[in-house]
Every structure is written in C-alpha cells, then in structure tokens.
Amino acid sequence: MNEAAKLQTDDLVPTRYSLLSRLENWNDQESWRVFFDTYWRLIYSIARKSGLTETEAEEVVQETVICVANDINKFKRDRQFGSFKGWLRNLTRWRIADQLRKRAPNRSGESVSSDDDAKLMELAEMQSSGDAGLEGVWEAEWQSNLMKAGLERVKRRVKEEHYQIFDLSVIREWPANKIAQTLEVNIAQVYLAKHRILALLKKEVRMLEKQWDGLN
C-alpha cells in the first residue's frame, strides 16, 4: 500500500467550517494547536518584515491569536469581514501598528493618538516591502506558510528514509545518482519517494487552501 493510501479520512485537516466552529471553544486545545501551528510563522514573519524586533513580533503573534479567539464568532456571523485570509491579514496589520505606536511618542511624550493610526499603517506597509506594500508580502508569505505547514504534516506521515530522500532531492537539490549512492538505494527508489511525497504535499496544501483561503 502506498503512502497516500495510508492516509485515513480522520487524519486529514478538519473542514474549514468545522474548525472555525471549534475555535469558538477556547478549551478546544487541539483545534487551537492546529491553528497556531499553521499560522504563527506567517504572522511572525510579516511582523519582522515590518521592522519589528523579535520580542515585538512575538507580541504581535500573541495579540493576533487573542484577537482571533475573541472575534472568531463575529467573523463567522458577519460576511462583511470577507475571506479569512484577508481578515487575518488585517488583524495582523493592526497589531503591527500597535507595536509601532508604542515606540513612536509625540512631542508631549505621550503615545501617538488614534488620529495618527493611518500614518502608522502606511509606515508598516512601507517597512514591510518598500514599493510592493504589505499586500504583496502577505500573499507571498501566505503561500510559503501553507507550503511549510503542509510539509510538516506530510513529514509526520511518511517513513523517515522516504522523507530524507525528498529532502535531499527537493530541498537540498541533490542529483538523484548522488542520493542513491549516499543512502545506498537505487535511483528508482529516489524517483518514487520524491513523486509520492510531492503528491502528498500538493494534497495537503490544497486542503489548507480550502480550509482557510476558500472562506469568502
């Protein structure tokens, strides 16, 4: 039986609506683990690319997750929030702006007023990618994050030696004959392991896209 056939239905990523519903329950630790494992790197990376320190970026991750917990039921009820991807992007932007506001006192030594929020948002976008703006960076990071999350899921489901072949072939870009010689396998095994894991990875990424990106 090949690796794909070993995947059971209950091992797959929960459907987008069922997981969203379960996130309303703060005590559902497994659903929150799935959410955090999938998206913390995305939020952290965007915060760092917006010019924040490591500590500030960690605070953005924490505060964004808290916002999701507080408002997930509101998001589900009100479709004016748009897609989940766009909603999460906005939550992240606002938390980045909060961090920028904390470090930018006005002349009187007080925190920047709410009237300056727009300027702070512009600053966050400019710092994130120069001319491209936060939108382009978010999209690129979103896709990269889905790929990394999918790869982690696949890694837990395949044999260690098969993943090693995939890592050497796809991640490290070793030629097939070098992999075969190093791991003492034949080239056919290299090609087969690579093909199977790529197929599983594409399946996982599609499922993640349907789970979140399809919410609109």
C-alpha positions, 0 to 999 in steps of 0.5 A, a space after each residue: 500500500 502506498 503512502 497516500 493510501 495510508 492516509 485515513 479520512 480522520 487524519 486529514 485537516 478538519 473542514 474549514 467550517 468545522 474548525 472555525 466552529 471549534 475555535 469558538 471553544 477556547 478549551 478546544 486545545 487541539 483545534 487551537 494547536 492546529 491553528 497556531 501551528 499553521 499560522 504563527 510563522 506567517 504572522 511572525 514573519 510579516 511582523 519582522 518584515 515590518 521592522 519589528 524586533 523579535 520580542 515585538 513580533 512575538 507580541 504581535 503573534 500573541 495579540 493576533 491569536 487573542 484577537 482571533 479567539 475573541 472575534 472568531 464568532 463575529 467573523 463567522 456571523 458577519 460576511 462583511 469581514 470577507 475571506 479569512 485570509 484577508 481578515 487575518 491579514 488585517 488583524 495582523 496589520 493592526 497589531 503591527 501598528 500597535 507595536 509601532 505606536 508604542 515606540 513612536 511618542 509625540 512631542 508631549 511624550 505621550 503615545 501617538 493618538 488614534 488620529 495618527 493610526 493611518 500614518 502608522 499603517 502606511 509606515 508598516 506597509 512601507 517597512 514591510 516591502 518598500 514599493 510592493 506594500 504589505 499586500 504583496 508580502 502577505 500573499 507571498 508569505 501566505 503561500 510559503 506558510 501553507 507550503 511549510 505547514 503542509 510539509 510538516 504534516 506530510 513529514 509526520 506521515 511518511 517513513 523517515 528514509 522516504 522523507 530524507 530522500 525528498 529532502 535531499 532531492 527537493 530541498 537540498 537539490 541533490 542529483 538523484 545518482 548522488 542520493 542513491 549512492 549516499 543512502 545506498 538505494 537505487 535511483 528508482 527508489 529516489 524517483 518514487 519517494 520524491 513523486 509520492 511525497 510531492 503528491 502528498 504535499 500538493 494534497 495537503 496544501 490544497 486542503 489548507 487552501 480550502 480550509 482557510 483561503 476558500 472562506 469568502 
